[in-house]
Amino acid sequence: MNTSVENYFLEGCGRCHLGGTPECKVHQWFKELELLRGIILDFELEEVAKWGVPCYTLEGKNVLMLSAFKEFACISFFKGALLSNDYQLLEKPGPNSKTSRLIKFRNTADIVKNEAYIKAYINEAIEVERSGKKVIVVEDTMPIPEELKVMMKADNALKKAFEALTPGRQRGYILYFSQAKQAKTRISRIEKCTPLILSGIGLHDKYKGK
């Protein structure tokens, strides 16, 4: 994984085999990323590399990230849920996102047009971090899939291991299993994830080298 901001713009985040190749997403959105970086660097934030991408911090606390996806470049705010979103540019990264929000950009013209709004969001994010406010996450109660209930009833070790996981890791697995429409697919997913659960590993931890 990339550990340098400068390297990010040369070779990407380093989290996939496309790093350093013309197909890397960073190269597809290079102009947009550079323009956004210039805007961010005008603020009192420290630029560091985290998770392979440029991250901007205030007194060691994460405020926002700059990154590229297949269909857009974006600024992601760690406590975006606390921002007012007066300009209606903030979006949830996914339907189940609780805290972060992002602004997507698909061309440099969008950035230029919205520069004043982008700066306003960054200013607000800095003030939120400086205030010490935290996002209060109310976890939705999600029903455990019947297939998982049956398998845990038949396997006490699996049951104990699943119950020992953090709430966030439990939720991640439940979401993943429940998204499958067919019972046989849900069973297949549970079987494949059982070794991870027994090892106390979350669904996404394996992608972080844990």
N, C-alpha and C positions, 0 to 999 in steps of 0.2 A: 504493500500500500504506500502511496506517495506521502512523504512527510515534509514537503517543501511547497510553499505557495507558488514560487516561481516555476517549480517543476510541474505543478498542476497545469499551468498554461502551456507548457511544452509537451507534456506527455499524458495529461489527464490524471484522474484520481488513482489509477493503478489497481482498481478493484476488479477489473475484468481483462480478458485477453486482448481487447482492442486498444489498450493503453499504448501510446506512442505510435499509433498507426493513423492514417488519414481518416479512418472510420470512427475514431474516438469522438464521443459527443462534444467534448470540449472544443475540438477543432471546428465542428459544425456551427458552434455558437460563439466563436472566439471574439468577434467584434462586439457582440452584446455583452459578454462577460467582461471584457476590457472596459467598456463604457460604464457598466455598473460598478466595477471595481473603483474606477476613478471617482465616482460619486461617493462611494462608501468611505474612501480614504480621506475625504474632506472632514470626516468626523473624528472625535476623540476616541477612536476604537483601536485596539491592537489587532493586527492581522497575523493569524497563525494558521497552520494546517492541522485540521482535525478530521478524522474519518476520510482522509485523502483529499479534502476540499478546503477552500479558503473559509476560515471561520473568524468572526470579529467579536472581540470580547471587551468587557469593561471591568477593570480591576479583577481580571481572571474569570469573570462570569460570562457565559455565552449569551450573545445578543442576537446575532444573525449569521447566516451562512450564504455563500454564493455557490451555485452549482448548475450543472447542465443535465438535461434529460433528453430523451430522443426527440421530443416534439417542442421543447422550449428551454430557455435559460430562466433562472429564477433567483430571487432573494427569499430566503426562508427565515422567519422570525420565531425564535424559540418560545417566546411568550406572546405569540400573535393573538391568542384568544383574548388577551387583555387590551389589545389595541382597539381604538374606536371605529376604525374602518369607515371614516367619513367619506372617503372617495370611492368606496366599493371596489377596491382592487384586490383585497385579501381573499384568498381561497383556502379551504381545507386541503391538505395534501391527499387525504383520503376520507371516506365517509365516517370512519371511526376515529379520526384524529381529535384529540382532546385539547392540546395545548398549542401546537405550532400552526402557523399560517404562512402562506407564500404568495408572492406576486409573480405571475408568469409573463415572460416577454418572448415574442416571436420575431421581432425585428428591431433595429436600432431606432427607427422612427417612433415606436411606442415608448421607448425609454426617454427620448428627447421630449416628446409631447407631455409625458407624465413626470418629468424630472422634479418639479416642485412638490408633487404629491409624494414621490419616493422619498425625498428628503424629509418631508413632514412625518412619514411613517417611521423613518430611522430616528428622528428626533424623539418621537413619542416612545419608541422602543428603548432608547437610552434612558429616558426619564422613568419609565416603568422599572427598568433594572436598578436604577439608582434609588428608587423608592423602596426597593426590597419586596415589592408585591410578588405574590406567587399565584399561579393558576390553581384553583381548587378543583380537583378532578372528582366528579361524582361518577363512580363506575356503574354502568348499567348492569343489571342482573341478567345474565345470559343463561338460558337453559342449556344444560349439558346434553349433547346428542344421545339418543337412546342407545345407539351402538356403543358409545363409550361407556355408558352406564353398565351395559351388559358385560362388556369386556373387563371392566374394573371389578364387577361382582365375581367374575370367574377367576380373576387374577389379583389377589390381595396385594402383591408387591407393586403392581401397576397402580392400584388404588392409592396406596400409601405414598408412592412417588409423586403421583399427580397432585394429591392434596398438600404435599410438602412444597410444591412450586409456589413462587410468588404469584399474587393475584394477576399481575400483568402477563406472566408467562402462561398461566391457566387460560386467561382470556384469549391470548394469541392462538393457542391450540384449539379452543372451542370455536373461534371464528373460522379458522382454517378447516376444521372438520365440518362445520355447519354449512359452509359455502358450497359443499358438494351436494348436488341435487339428488343423486341416487345413493341408496343405502350401501351398495357394493363399493362405491367410490369412497364413501365415508369410512367404511371398514378398512379399505386398502390404505387410506391415509393414516388411520390410527395405528395399523400394524407397522407401517414404515416409520412412524414417529415414536413407537414404544421404546426402542433403545435410547432415544434422546431423553424421553421422560424418565426412564429408569436411572439415567445418569444425572438427572437434575438440570438438564440443559433446555433452554427455551427454544422455540421453533426457529427464531432468527439468530440465536447465538452462534450457530455453526458457521454463519456467514461472517462472523466477527473474529473467528479464530478461537472461540472459547470451547 
